[in-house]
Amino acid sequence: MVELTPDTIKEINEEQGLQLKADESGVLIVRVLEGSPAEAAGLAPGDVIQSINDTVVNTPTEVQAQVERSRIGEELRVKFHRNGSDEDIEVKPAALPAELR
């Protein structure tokens, strides 16, 4: 995950071919682990997380804090921006697989 600033937006747009708006806010997903709750819910690289359970997030640390406050199996409402559209999904956190710890 990457915090979006004007400089990172410019760099990402040039390097990745994304078309993020200069004033885009949130946290950009750069990679989704295979088999993760994020993948199961449909999150993908290029998505910009804007809030979790109605709490605005602007840094990867804030995203992680929201996930850590949740309980395994308890759904998190994630609002994100994808290809010019605002989306809303539910992600069910799960225990981290042993091979990823």
N, C-alpha and C positions, 0 to 999 in steps of 0.2 A: 504494500500500500504506500501511496505517496501523497504527502500534503500538497495541495495546490496553491501555488503562489504565481504571480504574473510571470516570473522567470521560468518556473517549472512548466507552466502551461505552454509558453512559447517553445521551450525545448522539446516537450512531449509532442506537440503538434508537428514540429519539424521532423523529429526522429521516428515517431510512430505513425505519422499520417493521420492522427486524430484531428478532430475539428472542435476542440474544446473552446468555449467562449472565454475571452480574456478575463471576464469577471466571474467565471465558474468558481463555486465554492464547494467544499467537501473533501472527500478522500478518494483518490483514484485507485482502483484495483488494477494492479499490474500482473498479478498471477493468482490463479485459484487452484488450490491443491486438489488433486484427483481424489475422489471419494469423500471430500469434506462436506460439511453441512452447507457451506456456501455454494459448492458445485451442485449439490442435490436441489437446492432452492432455485438455481438458475442464474446466480451471479456469474459474471464473466469479466475477463480483462477488458478495460476500457470503460467499465461502469464507474460512476462517481457516486459514492455513498454520501447522502446529505443528512440523514438522521436515522437514529435507531430508537425505537419506542418513543418517538416524538422529541427526542433530545438531539439537537443539532450537533454534528461532529465535523471538525475541521482538521483533525490530525489523526494519524494512525494510533497514537496513544489513547485518544478519546474513543475510537472504535473499539480498541482492545478492552478499555475500561468498561464499556457497555456490555461487551460479551462476557467479561469476567463477573459482572454483577448478576448475570442471568443464571438460571439453573439448567442443568442438562435436561433436554426435552421440552423446556419451556420456550414457546415461540417468541421470537424477536421480530417486531415490525421494522423492516428496513425500507426506507425511501431512498431511491437513487435515480440518477439521470443516465439515460442510455440513448445514444443516437438522436438527440434532440427531444426526447420524450421523458417525462417524469413517470417513474414506475414505483410500485409498492408491492413488496413480497413479504412472506414470513419465512424466517430461517429458524430451524430447531438446532440449537447447539448440542454437540455430542462430545463425549470424552475423546481426547486427542489419542490417536492410535500410538501404541508403544514405539513403533519405528520412527515416529516423528517427535518423540520427547527428547 
